[in-house]
Amino acid sequence: MNEMVSVIVPVYNASLYIADTIMSVLQQTYTDLELILVDDGSVDNSRKVIEGFSSDKVKLYSNELTKGAAGARNTGIEKARGRYIAFIDADDLWDADKLALQIAFMKEKDAAFSFTGYEFADEGGRGLGRIVHVPETIGYREALKNTTIFTSTVMFDMTKLDKSDIMMPYVKSEDTATWWKVLKKEKAYGLNRSLVLYRRIGRSLSSNKIEALRRIWNLYRRVEHLGFFYSCWCFVFWAVRAVARRV
């Protein structure tokens, strides 16, 4: 298989930020890539902004029906042609060396699944100095209690996985559910270097936390079918780490 990276971006009303995100991908020092943007029913100028970047590397697709982030990413996965598949959300930013460093790291570790550290940023994309560090490796059991894998840092080597392995389920926190699914087959390797800026858009942090707790509990009980007491055990660790990461 080729050495290309397929970078997948779900887009929904992201016109304020999508140009910066696209530029952070196109300015990568690793140049063998395709950028797949999937519009999921935007009603702002997102499509117009993306069309301004039209090239052989930048490809825009649209879901006929709004399917949410999972459906947009799944469309991107279906279209992907690269050996590697990476994700970035439509308002996040990558360090210019992100792909080059992560691919070298994955080859060194012979990894199917990797993720990196990241830094919180303000709405203007400026780093806030609050960096999330990641462990060297993480398995399924550890991930049930840990918030550390952030979508915009994830990369898969598709010579070691099938696309069906990384297709996202139509549930809330679909990305976390997908990481858990893959971790049942392969452990993930963490590159403990901040290579992504996670832009925090102005929302209520307290309401976000409550919703996140609801979602993770639903994953434990309805997706993973964990027992009640084991779910409680994992939930406590997950909640403490989630709050600590964001405070």
N, C-alpha and C positions, 0 to 999 in steps of 0.2 A: 504494500500500500504506500501511497505517497506520504510526504512529511507535512502536508498542509494542515493548518488549524482551521476548523469551522467555528466561527464565533457567532453565537446565537443571542439575539436581543429581542425580547417581547416588548412591543410598543403599544401604549394606550395613553393618548393625550399627553405626550411627552415633549411637546414642541419647545418648551422653555429650556430643556436640558439635552435633548437628543444630539444636537450638533456637537457639543463638547464630548459626549460619550463616543460618537463616531470618530472624532478626531483622535481621541486617546487610543483607539484601536488602530486607525490607519497610520499613526505615528510610531507604532511598535518597531523595535529594531529587528524583530523576527518578521519577515515580510511575506512568507509563504502562507497566506491566509485568505479566507473568504469571510466576509461579514454579512450575515443573514439576519435581516430585520423583518419581523413579522408583525404587521399592524393588525390589531385586534379590535377594529371598530372605532378608531379615534375620530373625534368630531372637531378637533382643533387643526392646526396646521402641520401636524407631525409628518404626514405624507409629503407635503410640499418641501419641508426642510430636508427630509431624507432624499427625495428626488434630486435635490441640488448636489448630492454627493454621488450620483449615479456613475458607475464605472464597472469594469470587469470584476472588481473585488467586492463591490457593494451591491447586494441583491435585496430587493424589497418584495415581500409576499404579503398577501392579505388573507385572513380567515373570512370565509363567506358569512359565517355566523360567529358572533362573539363567544369565545371559548375560555376567556380568562388567561392568566399567565401560564398555566399548565398546557392549555391547548395551543397557545402561541409558541411555547418552547417545543412542543411535540411536532408542530408543523416544521419548525426549524430543524429539528433532529431528522425528520424524514428527508429534508432537502440537503442535508449536510453531506459533503463529499470527502472531507478530510480524515486523516488518520486520527487526529485529535479533535475533540469537541469541547469547547469552553463556553461559559455563560457570562454575560454581563447585563445588568439591569439598565434600563434606559436613562437613568440619572446618575449612574456611578462612573468612576474614572479609573483608568489603569496607568500605572507607572510604565514608562516607555520600554523598559526591559522585562516586563512581566512575563510575556510569552517565552522569550528566549531563556530566561532563568528557570521558569517552571518546566519547560520541556527538557532542559539539561538535567534538572533535578529528577524528573520522572524516569529518564533513561538511566541515570545513576542508580536509582532505587528499583528499577524494573517494575514500576508502579502502573497499575491500571487506573488508579483514582488518586488525585492529589488536590490539595487546597493550600492557600497561603494566608499569612497574616494580613491585616488591613487596618486602616485608620478611619475614624469618624471624621466627617467633613461638614461644613455648614452649607447653607443653600447655594452659596456662591462657589462651592467646590474647593474651598480652602480647608486644609487639614487643621484639626483642632488639637493635635498632639496626643490624642487618646488612641493608643494602638492596642489592638487585640492580638495577643500572641497565641500561637497554636502549638499543639504537641507534635512530636516527631511522627507518631502513628496514632491511629484511632480505629477501633473495631466497633462492631455492632453494639455490644453491651455498653461500652463506654459512651457511644454516641447517644444512646437513649437518655443519658444524664448530662449531656454536654451541648452547649449552644455554639460550639466553635466553628463549625463549617458554614461559611457564608457563600451564598450562591455566586456572586461575582468573582469569587476566587477559584471556583471549581474547574477542573479539567479532567477529561477521561481519555484514555488511550483505547481506541476502538479496535485495535488488533487483539485486545485482551477481553473485550466485552462485546455484546450484541446490542443493537439499538433498542431491542425490547427491554434490555436491562435498565436503560436510562429514561425510557418513556415515563412521563409524569402522570400520576393518578389525578383524577378530578376531585380532589379534596382540598380543604384549606391547609396551608403549609405543605403544599405539594412538593416543594423542593426538599424539605426535611424528610418527608416520606420516601422520596426517591433515594436520598443518600442512605437511609436505613436499608432500603431494598438492595442496593449495590453492596453495602457493607456485609450483608449476609453471605456474599460470594467472595469479596475481596476487601482487605483492609485498606484504609486510606493513609496516605503519607502527607504530613504537613511541612511545608516550607516556611519556617518561622522568620519570615521577612515581610514587612508591610509593603505590598505591591498594588493595593487597591484603595481608593478613596470611596468610602460609603457615605453618600450625601444624604443627610437627614433633612427631609422636607418638613416644613412647619406643621406638625400634628400634635395632638395631645399625647404626651408620653405615657401618662397614666392609663389612658384608654387603650393605647397600643399594648401595654403590658398585660392588661386584663384580657384582651382579645388573644394575645399570644398564649396565655395560660390556658384559655379555653381550647384553642386549637391543638396544643400539645396533648392535653388530656384526651381529646377526641382521637388523636393518632394512637395513643397508647391503647385505648379501649376498643375502638371500632376498626382501626386499620391493622394494628399489630396484634390485637386480641390478647393483650397482656392481662394477667389476673389483677384483681382490684388492689391487693396489698403490694404487689410488685410495681404496679402503676404508681401508687402513692409514694413508694420508695424512690423511684426514678424522678417523679414529679418534684419532690422536694429539692433534690440536687439540681435539676434543670432550672427551677424557679430561682433559686439562690444565685446560680451562675448567670442567668439571664438578666436579673436585676443588677448584679455587680458589674456586668459588662456595659450596661447603659448609663449607670449613675456617674 
